[in-house]
Amino acid sequence: AVRANVLLAPNKFTRRSGTLQYTTTQPTDSFDPELRVYLNRSGIERPTADGEAARGYFDSTVTSIGGLMQNRFRTGVGAITFGADLYSDRSTTDNYADPLFREEALNIGLFAQLRSQPFERLQLSTGLRLDRQHYRSVDDQSFDNTGVSPNISATLALTPELSLNAGYAYVFGGIPLAESGLFHSFPYIYSPDVEAQKARTGKLGFAYTIHAL
């Protein structure tokens, strides 16, 4: 039950997104492009029910704009994809009592990926990615980071039914935007030595196919 003297705070969640994509239905060995742009916007509104500015009510919005441009080339050694992508993320939080809190992240990436079959039983994929990120934190500090992300994986067919697979990847993840709802009461102070996210992953396994009679 709700007590009669408790002031309820309504919450309104919104999300809008849009994507435009271009590909060709008649690719060639040297022309197989993909172009994509997107816009995502999500937010929460928690207005003051009695017209006062206190009580922790706030508005928070996260906007993400990005795009991808790549082309796939088919060569004698395999299919090679070259491309670039970009995203610009911004979060704003207004708690009605303090200045508008903002965080921003801008990332530009270049990448290349090769998928080939050097032997009949061997499939190989390897690539490299370069990222440059600029991050502006809620306390007006700037963080600039650059990362290189290599990857390699292979699948070897030992028999028609049994195959082995292995892979390794090092991933530069940059600094993600903080949860904007955390700033509904006060901003945070970032340590000046905040580091970008990084991850190493590896896999080793096998697949066995049972053919139905």
Residue frames as qw, qx, qy, qz and C-alpha x, y, z in Angstrom:
[[0.000, 0.889, 0.458, 0.000, 0.00, 0.00, 0.00],
 [0.387, 0.410, -0.018, 0.826, 1.11, 3.59, -0.65],
 [0.248, -0.530, -0.497, 0.641, 0.99, 6.04, 2.21],
 [0.213, 0.873, 0.429, 0.093, -1.13, 9.11, 1.50],
 [0.172, -0.946, 0.106, 0.253, 1.62, 11.56, 2.49],
 [0.610, -0.246, 0.529, 0.537, 4.25, 10.07, 0.13],
 [0.382, 0.745, -0.140, -0.529, 4.92, 12.15, -2.99],
 [0.839, 0.179, 0.471, 0.206, 5.22, 9.85, -6.01],
 [0.021, -0.666, 0.427, 0.611, 7.77, 10.69, -8.71],
 [0.847, 0.453, 0.243, -0.134, 6.66, 9.58, -12.20],
 [0.374, -0.462, 0.616, 0.517, 9.41, 8.31, -14.52],
 [0.716, 0.634, 0.102, -0.275, 9.19, 8.58, -18.31],
 [0.550, -0.315, 0.631, 0.447, 11.57, 6.47, -20.39],
 [0.622, 0.718, 0.015, -0.312, 12.07, 7.22, -24.09],
 [0.543, -0.291, 0.635, 0.466, 14.18, 5.67, -26.84],
 [0.611, 0.738, 0.031, -0.286, 14.55, 6.71, -30.46],
 [0.514, -0.366, 0.639, 0.439, 16.82, 5.09, -33.02],
 [0.682, 0.682, 0.054, -0.258, 17.39, 5.19, -36.73],
 [0.560, -0.339, 0.619, 0.434, 19.77, 3.52, -39.18],
 [0.631, 0.698, -0.118, -0.318, 20.59, 4.05, -42.84],
 [0.619, -0.327, 0.660, 0.273, 22.56, 1.38, -44.68],
 [0.611, 0.654, -0.250, -0.368, 23.84, 0.96, -48.21],
 [0.560, -0.260, 0.748, 0.244, 25.12, -2.21, -49.84],
 [0.399, 0.418, -0.506, -0.641, 25.25, -3.41, -53.41],
 [0.867, 0.102, 0.389, -0.294, 23.33, -6.33, -54.86],
 [0.847, 0.514, -0.054, 0.125, 25.93, -6.77, -57.60],
 [0.451, -0.781, 0.375, 0.215, 29.30, -6.99, -55.86],
 [0.744, 0.580, -0.314, 0.101, 32.50, -7.51, -57.79],
 [0.836, -0.080, -0.302, 0.451, 35.94, -8.64, -56.70],
 [0.393, 0.120, -0.194, 0.891, 36.99, -5.04, -56.08],
 [0.268, -0.257, 0.022, -0.928, 33.66, -3.39, -55.21],
 [0.526, -0.427, -0.731, -0.078, 31.60, -4.81, -52.34],
 [0.068, 0.343, -0.341, 0.873, 30.92, -1.83, -50.06],
 [0.383, -0.639, -0.664, 0.058, 28.90, -1.26, -46.93],
 [0.055, 0.341, -0.165, 0.924, 27.97, 2.19, -45.64],
 [0.444, -0.596, -0.669, -0.017, 25.99, 2.65, -42.45],
 [0.015, 0.340, -0.296, 0.892, 25.04, 5.59, -40.23],
 [0.453, -0.517, -0.726, 0.003, 22.97, 5.49, -37.07],
 [0.130, -0.444, 0.254, -0.849, 21.47, 7.69, -34.38],
 [0.537, -0.421, -0.727, 0.077, 20.33, 6.43, -30.98],
 [0.103, -0.426, 0.267, -0.858, 18.83, 8.58, -28.26],
 [0.574, -0.442, -0.689, -0.006, 17.50, 7.35, -24.94],
 [0.018, 0.386, -0.345, 0.856, 16.53, 9.15, -21.80],
 [0.360, -0.514, -0.753, 0.196, 14.63, 9.27, -18.56],
 [0.110, -0.510, 0.008, -0.853, 12.58, 12.18, -17.29],
 [0.441, -0.472, -0.703, 0.297, 11.72, 12.39, -13.61],
 [0.024, 0.599, 0.078, 0.796, 10.14, 15.84, -13.19],
 [0.003, -0.007, -0.613, 0.790, 9.31, 17.64, -9.97],
 [0.146, -0.514, -0.825, -0.184, 5.76, 16.83, -9.05],
 [0.230, -0.805, -0.459, 0.298, 5.27, 19.89, -6.83],
 [0.300, 0.912, 0.062, 0.274, 7.24, 22.46, -8.83],
 [0.443, -0.831, 0.318, 0.105, 10.18, 22.48, -6.45],
 [0.539, 0.682, -0.495, -0.014, 13.74, 21.89, -7.66],
 [0.224, -0.515, 0.789, -0.250, 14.99, 19.73, -4.83],
 [0.842, -0.033, 0.389, -0.372, 14.10, 16.14, -3.89],
 [0.459, -0.300, 0.781, 0.298, 16.52, 14.55, -6.42],
 [0.692, 0.592, 0.388, -0.138, 14.41, 14.84, -9.57],
 [0.221, -0.541, 0.536, 0.609, 16.38, 14.87, -12.80],
 [0.786, 0.573, 0.019, -0.231, 16.46, 14.41, -16.57],
 [0.448, -0.482, 0.667, 0.350, 19.10, 12.25, -18.24],
 [0.763, 0.604, 0.027, -0.230, 19.74, 11.73, -21.96],
 [0.532, -0.376, 0.632, 0.419, 22.31, 9.63, -23.83],
 [0.638, 0.709, -0.014, -0.300, 22.85, 10.31, -27.53],
 [0.592, -0.297, 0.635, 0.398, 25.01, 8.16, -29.80],
 [0.603, 0.736, -0.076, -0.299, 25.85, 9.02, -33.42],
 [0.500, -0.432, 0.682, 0.312, 28.06, 6.80, -35.53],
 [0.724, 0.587, -0.129, -0.339, 28.87, 5.32, -38.86],
 [0.704, -0.231, 0.617, 0.266, 30.77, 2.64, -40.76],
 [0.579, 0.715, -0.236, -0.313, 32.42, 2.64, -44.18],
 [0.537, -0.380, 0.732, 0.179, 34.08, -0.49, -45.55],
 [0.702, 0.505, -0.314, -0.393, 34.83, -2.38, -48.75],
 [0.808, -0.214, 0.548, 0.035, 35.61, -6.05, -49.34],
 [0.387, 0.652, -0.558, -0.336, 38.21, -7.10, -51.91],
 [0.956, -0.027, 0.289, -0.051, 38.45, -10.65, -53.19],
 [0.184, 0.769, -0.594, -0.149, 42.02, -11.61, -54.05],
 [0.729, 0.258, -0.632, -0.044, 44.03, -14.74, -54.65],
 [0.248, 0.182, -0.790, 0.531, 44.89, -15.00, -50.94],
 [0.136, -0.485, -0.811, 0.297, 41.32, -14.48, -49.72],
 [0.059, -0.828, -0.403, -0.385, 38.76, -11.77, -48.96],
 [0.408, -0.096, -0.312, 0.852, 40.25, -8.61, -47.45],
 [0.128, -0.859, -0.464, -0.175, 38.01, -6.01, -45.79],
 [0.350, 0.055, -0.198, 0.914, 39.28, -2.48, -45.22],
 [0.198, -0.764, -0.503, -0.353, 37.23, 0.11, -43.39],
 [0.139, 0.176, -0.388, 0.894, 36.77, 2.89, -40.89],
 [0.351, -0.670, -0.632, -0.170, 34.13, 3.64, -38.28],
 [0.081, 0.290, -0.284, 0.910, 33.30, 6.44, -35.88],
 [0.376, -0.666, -0.640, -0.072, 31.07, 7.03, -32.90],
 [0.038, 0.354, -0.259, 0.898, 30.27, 10.10, -30.85],
 [0.470, -0.530, -0.705, 0.034, 28.52, 9.48, -27.53],
 [0.002, -0.361, 0.260, -0.896, 27.23, 12.19, -25.21],
 [0.396, -0.549, -0.729, 0.096, 25.33, 11.99, -21.94],
 [0.057, -0.425, 0.136, -0.893, 23.70, 14.92, -20.19],
 [0.419, -0.476, -0.746, 0.204, 22.14, 14.96, -16.74],
 [0.122, -0.475, 0.055, -0.870, 20.12, 17.79, -15.23],
 [0.370, -0.351, -0.804, 0.305, 19.12, 17.44, -11.59],
 [0.143, -0.829, -0.409, -0.353, 17.42, 20.86, -11.46],
 [0.508, -0.845, -0.065, 0.150, 19.72, 22.09, -8.71],
 [0.534, -0.516, 0.395, 0.541, 23.23, 22.05, -10.21],
 [0.275, 0.598, -0.450, -0.603, 24.78, 22.87, -13.60],
 [0.913, 0.299, -0.071, -0.269, 24.09, 20.44, -16.42],
 [0.562, -0.473, 0.656, 0.174, 26.46, 17.47, -16.14],
 [0.739, 0.589, -0.209, -0.252, 28.02, 16.23, -19.39],
 [0.579, -0.388, 0.660, 0.281, 30.26, 13.42, -20.54],
 [0.655, 0.663, -0.160, -0.324, 31.46, 12.87, -24.10],
 [0.634, -0.283, 0.656, 0.296, 33.39, 10.19, -25.96],
 [0.601, 0.699, -0.189, -0.338, 34.60, 10.38, -29.56],
 [0.650, -0.292, 0.666, 0.219, 36.25, 7.37, -31.20],
 [0.601, 0.644, -0.309, -0.360, 37.68, 6.88, -34.69],
 [0.723, -0.262, 0.635, 0.078, 38.76, 3.42, -35.83],
 [0.510, 0.570, -0.525, -0.374, 40.55, 1.93, -38.85],
 [0.728, -0.200, 0.641, -0.133, 40.55, -1.80, -39.50],
 [0.510, 0.437, -0.637, -0.380, 41.54, -4.54, -41.90],
 [0.726, -0.152, 0.613, -0.272, 40.47, -8.19, -41.84],
 [0.364, 0.392, -0.751, -0.387, 41.61, -11.12, -43.99],
 [0.799, -0.020, 0.506, -0.324, 39.58, -14.31, -44.36],
 [0.420, 0.544, -0.651, -0.322, 41.26, -16.99, -46.41],
 [0.954, -0.083, 0.257, -0.132, 41.51, -20.71, -47.03],
 [0.045, 0.731, -0.640, -0.231, 45.21, -21.38, -47.70],
 [0.029, 0.153, -0.979, -0.130, 44.60, -25.13, -47.74],
 [0.464, -0.270, -0.666, -0.518, 41.53, -27.23, -48.43],
 [0.591, -0.460, -0.653, 0.115, 41.12, -28.16, -44.77],
 [0.407, -0.335, -0.336, 0.780, 42.25, -24.88, -43.20],
 [0.028, 0.846, 0.351, 0.401, 40.24, -21.66, -42.79],
 [0.508, -0.184, -0.261, 0.800, 42.07, -18.62, -41.45],
 [0.029, -0.902, -0.293, -0.315, 40.95, -15.19, -40.25],
 [0.576, -0.318, -0.200, 0.726, 43.30, -12.48, -39.06],
 [0.130, 0.839, 0.285, 0.445, 43.05, -8.74, -38.71],
 [0.426, -0.138, -0.286, 0.847, 44.21, -5.53, -37.11],
 [0.092, -0.858, -0.437, -0.256, 42.36, -2.51, -35.75],
 [0.366, 0.057, -0.246, 0.896, 43.57, 0.95, -34.69],
 [0.222, -0.818, -0.515, -0.129, 41.44, 3.17, -32.43],
 [0.253, 0.171, -0.241, 0.921, 41.87, 6.74, -31.23],
 [0.317, -0.712, -0.620, -0.089, 39.51, 7.95, -28.49],
 [0.069, 0.325, -0.251, 0.909, 38.95, 11.34, -26.87],
 [0.437, -0.564, -0.700, 0.035, 36.99, 11.33, -23.62],
 [0.053, -0.446, 0.204, -0.870, 35.71, 14.34, -21.70],
 [0.351, -0.313, -0.837, 0.279, 34.61, 13.39, -18.18],
 [0.253, -0.815, -0.493, -0.169, 31.96, 15.01, -16.01],
 [0.471, -0.769, -0.069, 0.426, 34.64, 16.88, -14.03],
 [0.362, 0.920, -0.107, -0.103, 36.06, 18.45, -17.26],
 [0.449, -0.527, 0.648, 0.317, 39.12, 16.25, -17.53],
 [0.704, 0.558, -0.289, -0.330, 40.28, 15.06, -20.96],
 [0.664, -0.302, 0.674, 0.115, 41.58, 11.55, -21.63],
 [0.612, 0.614, -0.353, -0.352, 43.14, 10.67, -25.00],
 [0.655, -0.283, 0.700, 0.026, 43.94, 7.04, -25.70],
 [0.574, 0.504, -0.507, -0.400, 45.16, 5.04, -28.68],
 [0.675, -0.232, 0.687, -0.140, 44.95, 1.28, -28.98],
 [0.416, 0.379, -0.712, -0.420, 45.85, -1.45, -31.45],
 [0.756, -0.064, 0.509, -0.406, 43.72, -4.61, -31.51],
 [0.290, 0.354, -0.812, -0.362, 45.03, -7.69, -33.35],
 [0.797, -0.024, 0.438, -0.415, 43.10, -10.93, -33.80],
 [0.325, 0.361, -0.813, -0.323, 43.68, -14.33, -35.36],
 [0.740, -0.034, 0.543, -0.396, 41.61, -17.51, -35.56],
 [0.293, 0.351, -0.801, -0.387, 41.83, -20.77, -37.48],
 [0.841, 0.009, 0.351, -0.411, 39.70, -23.84, -38.13],
 [0.121, 0.429, -0.859, -0.251, 41.31, -27.11, -39.20],
 [0.885, 0.049, -0.013, -0.462, 39.16, -29.94, -40.54],
 [0.301, -0.430, 0.851, 0.012, 40.75, -33.22, -39.46],
 [0.200, 0.219, 0.933, 0.202, 37.96, -35.33, -40.94],
 [0.168, -0.419, -0.516, -0.728, 34.62, -34.50, -42.58],
 [0.530, -0.663, -0.511, -0.137, 33.05, -34.77, -39.12],
 [0.631, -0.626, -0.183, 0.420, 35.77, -33.40, -36.79],
 [0.392, 0.711, -0.033, 0.583, 37.37, -29.97, -36.81],
 [0.553, -0.432, -0.317, 0.638, 39.62, -28.06, -34.41],
 [0.146, 0.849, 0.174, 0.476, 39.43, -24.32, -33.86],
 [0.573, -0.421, -0.248, 0.658, 41.62, -21.84, -32.02],
 [0.198, 0.800, 0.206, 0.528, 41.79, -18.07, -31.74],
 [0.473, -0.407, -0.302, 0.721, 43.30, -15.11, -29.91],
 [0.128, 0.780, 0.281, 0.545, 42.33, -11.44, -29.74],
 [0.340, -0.307, -0.347, 0.818, 43.53, -8.36, -27.89],
 [0.026, 0.754, 0.539, 0.376, 40.80, -5.70, -27.70],
 [0.172, -0.024, -0.229, 0.958, 41.12, -2.00, -26.94],
 [0.084, -0.644, -0.757, -0.070, 37.79, -0.80, -25.54],
 [0.042, 0.549, 0.040, 0.834, 38.44, 2.83, -24.68],
 [0.026, 0.101, 0.638, -0.763, 36.69, 4.50, -21.74],
 [0.114, -0.532, -0.769, -0.336, 32.92, 3.88, -21.72],
 [0.244, -0.528, -0.013, -0.813, 30.49, 6.58, -20.67],
 [0.019, 0.008, 0.809, -0.588, 29.54, 6.37, -17.01],
 [0.102, -0.579, -0.805, -0.080, 25.95, 5.60, -16.09],
 [0.030, 0.450, 0.077, 0.889, 24.40, 9.05, -16.37],
 [0.584, -0.641, -0.383, -0.318, 21.89, 8.32, -13.62],
 [0.692, -0.271, -0.385, 0.547, 24.75, 8.34, -11.12],
 [0.266, 0.138, -0.065, 0.952, 24.96, 12.10, -11.51],
 [0.269, -0.696, -0.528, -0.405, 21.45, 12.82, -10.26],
 [0.546, -0.777, -0.248, 0.190, 22.85, 13.97, -6.90],
 [0.236, -0.865, 0.310, 0.317, 26.40, 15.16, -7.58],
 [0.669, 0.637, -0.380, -0.042, 29.21, 14.83, -10.14],
 [0.931, -0.263, 0.056, 0.246, 32.11, 12.45, -9.72],
 [0.038, -0.871, 0.457, 0.174, 35.81, 13.26, -9.59],
 [0.944, 0.298, -0.126, 0.058, 37.90, 11.09, -11.91],
 [0.686, -0.512, 0.310, 0.414, 41.39, 9.92, -11.07],
 [0.270, 0.809, -0.325, -0.409, 43.85, 11.52, -13.53],
 [0.044, -0.420, 0.875, 0.238, 45.34, 8.10, -14.31],
 [0.773, 0.257, 0.431, -0.387, 42.12, 6.42, -15.52],
 [0.157, -0.305, 0.811, 0.475, 43.02, 3.85, -18.17],
 [0.629, 0.203, -0.360, -0.658, 41.11, 2.62, -21.18],
 [0.871, -0.078, 0.407, -0.262, 39.47, -0.80, -21.09],
 [0.345, 0.520, -0.742, -0.244, 41.55, -3.62, -22.55],
 [0.863, -0.109, 0.387, -0.305, 40.87, -7.31, -22.85],
 [0.154, 0.421, -0.855, -0.261, 42.62, -10.47, -24.02],
 [0.849, 0.056, 0.292, -0.437, 40.59, -13.45, -25.14],
 [0.122, 0.393, -0.874, -0.259, 41.56, -16.89, -26.34],
 [0.853, 0.055, 0.223, -0.469, 39.68, -19.98, -27.40],
 [0.126, 0.349, -0.910, -0.188, 40.50, -23.58, -28.19],
 [0.679, 0.097, 0.530, -0.498, 37.94, -26.21, -29.06],
 [0.064, -0.067, 0.894, 0.438, 36.58, -28.72, -31.50],
 [0.646, 0.216, 0.092, -0.726, 33.37, -29.41, -33.36],
 [0.179, -0.050, 0.970, 0.157, 32.01, -32.82, -34.21],
 [0.570, 0.179, -0.151, -0.788, 29.15, -33.28, -36.65],
 [0.406, 0.068, 0.906, -0.100, 26.92, -36.34, -36.51],
 [0.326, 0.121, -0.530, -0.774, 25.27, -37.03, -39.85],
 [0.674, 0.085, 0.478, -0.557, 21.73, -38.33, -39.58],
 [0.288, -0.008, 0.911, 0.295, 20.97, -41.57, -41.34]]
